[in-house]
Amino acid sequence: MVQAFCVKCKTKREIKNPKQVTLKNNRPAVKGTCSVCGTTVFRIGKM
């Protein structure tokens, strides 16, 4: 269960379909969609 801040809902939500990505500076991050509204959410850090 990975959570990220949803800008549209203005609260922390669970990430639906989380994918591990790497930023330009080789930091790990998680990208996915909000489980409630479907907006793209992003979180820096490992899954």
Secondary structure, DSSP 8 states (H G I E B T S, - for coil): --EEEETTTTEEEEEEEEEEEE-TTS-EEEEEEETTT--EEEEES--
